[in-house]
């Protein structure tokens, strides 16, 4: 990555951006923050988002914090949408709260809707009240028949579990 030949240097940065696990997360974040080359910043940020959201790489709360901080570095809409999509797989209530805040953002809404649904579905047993509230909020915003059908089933199942407890 320090080679004077730009082709070799690019290959080094690409290799790092395609690293298969989170062991390079700190280095990717450093490049995303400090590189003078825009392409390296973009590749590193996108790779950072990918590796920190791999299940088991970090605790869900740590992954959430890392993605939340990465959002501050993301300048391009497609990078911000990638982060929103990845937040949908981070099963902590903070992720759901943050995703709900993106529903009013026209740039992020199309990514936030399915991510919010996926996360609410995933949190339906551990955080049933918050999950149900999120689904009720996104129900009128989505036109996707598959999501609407799944949402109805998840809400019914949650209601049945709640009645069983009571």
C-alpha positions, 0 to 999 in steps of 0.5 A, spaced: 500 500 500 506 504 500 508 502 493 510 508 488 506 504 483 499 506 483 497 500 480 500 496 486 498 501 491 491 500 488 491 492 489 494 493 496 488 497 498 483 493 494 486 487 498 485 490 504 478 492 502 476 485 501 479 482 507 474 476 509 474 478 517 474 484 522 481 483 524 482 489 519 477 493 522 481 499 525 486 499 519 480 500 515 477 505 519 483 509 519 484 509 512 476 511 511 478 517 516 485 520 513 486 517 506 487 523 501 485 518 496 477 519 495 477 512 492 481 509 498 476 512 503 470 509 500 473 502 499 475 502 506 469 505 509 464 500 505 469 494 507 469 497 514 461 497 514 461 490 511 466 487 516 463 490 523 456 487 521 458 480 520 455 476 526 460 474 531 465 479 529 463 484 535 458 484 540 451 487 537 452 493 541 459 494 539 457 493 532 451 498 532 456 504 535 461 502 529 456 503 524 453 509 527 460 512 527 461 510 520 454 514 518 458 520 520 464 519 515 459 517 509 458 522 504 455 519 498 448 516 499 449 509 497 454 509 502 449 511 507 444 506 504 449 501 505 450 503 513 442 503 514 441 496 510 447 493 515 443 496 521 437 492 520 442 486 522 444 489 528 439 486 533 439 491 539 434 496 540 438 502 539 439 500 531 431 500 531 431 507 534 436 509 529 433 506 523 426 509 525 429 516 525 431 515 517 424 514 515 423 521 514 429 522 510 428 521 503 435 519 501 435 513 506 427 511 506 428 506 501 433 502 505 430 504 512 423 501 511 426 493 509 431 494 514 427 496 520 422 491 518 427 485 518 430 488 525 423 489 528 422 482 526 428 479 529 427 483 535 419 481 536 421 476 541 426 480 545 423 487 545 416 485 543 413 492 544 418 496 541 418 491 535 410 492 534 411 499 535 416 500 529 412 495 525 405 499 526 410 505 524 412 502 517 406 499 515 403 505 512 409 507 509 411 500 505 407 498 499 411 491 498 406 486 499 411 481 501 413 485 507 406 487 509 404 479 509 410 477 513 408 483 518 401 481 519 404 474 521 409 477 525 404 482 529 399 476 530 404 471 533 407 477 537 399 478 540 398 470 541 405 470 545 403 476 549 396 473 550 399 467 552 403 470 558 397 474 560 
